[in-house]
């Protein structure tokens, strides 16, 4: 199991966007919540919603409830 986790961590660091790397570090390595929020802000629309390619498989620029689910984990985990 440890080997699989290490392989996944290496893959994330090598291939993921900075937002996913920050989320991985936050969830699994006690990383900075502020770092996640900083990268997340790049995807925030003027109306406060999220779009601008936050979901890599959905080219949606406008705010959308589905895309907002990306942000839910921040409020659900306190440090």
C-alpha positions in Angstrom: 0.0 0.0 0.0 2.8 2.4 0.9 4.4 1.8 -2.5 1.1 2.6 -4.3 0.7 5.8 -2.3 4.2 6.9 -3.2 3.7 6.1 -6.9 0.5 8.2 -6.8 2.2 11.1 -5.0 5.0 11.1 -7.6 2.5 11.0 -10.5 0.6 14.0 -9.0 3.7 16.0 -8.6 4.9 15.2 -12.1 1.6 15.6 -14.0 -1.0 17.6 -12.1 -1.8 21.3 -12.2 -0.6 23.4 -9.3 -4.2 23.4 -7.8 -4.2 19.5 -7.6 -0.7 19.4 -6.2 -1.7 21.9 -3.5 -4.9 19.9 -2.7 -2.9 16.7 -2.5 -0.4 18.2 -0.1 -3.2 19.7 1.9 -5.1 16.5 2.3 -2.3 14.0 2.6 0.7 16.0 3.8 -0.8 18.6 6.1 -0.2 21.2 3.5 -1.2 24.8 3.6 -4.9 25.7 3.2 -3.9 29.1 2.1 -1.9 27.6 -0.8 -5.0 25.8 -2.1 -7.0 29.0 -1.8 -4.4 30.9 -3.7 -4.4 28.5 -6.7 -8.2 28.2 -6.5 -8.6 31.9 -6.8 -7.3 31.7 -10.4 -10.5 29.9 -11.4 -13.0 32.2 -9.6 -15.4 34.3 -11.6 -16.4 37.9 -10.9 -19.7 36.6 -9.4 -17.9 34.5 -6.9 -18.5 31.2 -8.6 -16.0 29.0 -10.2 -15.3 28.2 -13.9 -12.4 29.1 -16.1 -11.3 25.5 -16.6 -11.3 24.4 -13.0 -12.7 21.1 -14.2 -10.1 19.9 -16.7 -12.7 17.8 -18.7 -15.3 20.5 -18.9 -14.5 23.7 -20.8 -17.0 25.8 -18.8 -16.2 29.4 -18.2 -19.3 30.5 -16.4 -20.2 29.7 -12.7 -21.9 26.4 -12.2 -23.0 24.4 -9.1 -21.2 21.3 -10.2 -17.9 23.2 -10.4 -18.4 24.7 -7.0 -18.1 21.2 -5.5 -14.4 21.6 -6.0 -14.3 24.2 -3.3 -16.4 22.3 -0.7 -13.5 20.4 0.8 -11.9 23.6 2.0 -14.8 24.4 4.3 -15.1 20.9 5.5 -11.7 20.5 7.0 -10.4 22.9 9.6 -6.9 23.2 10.8 
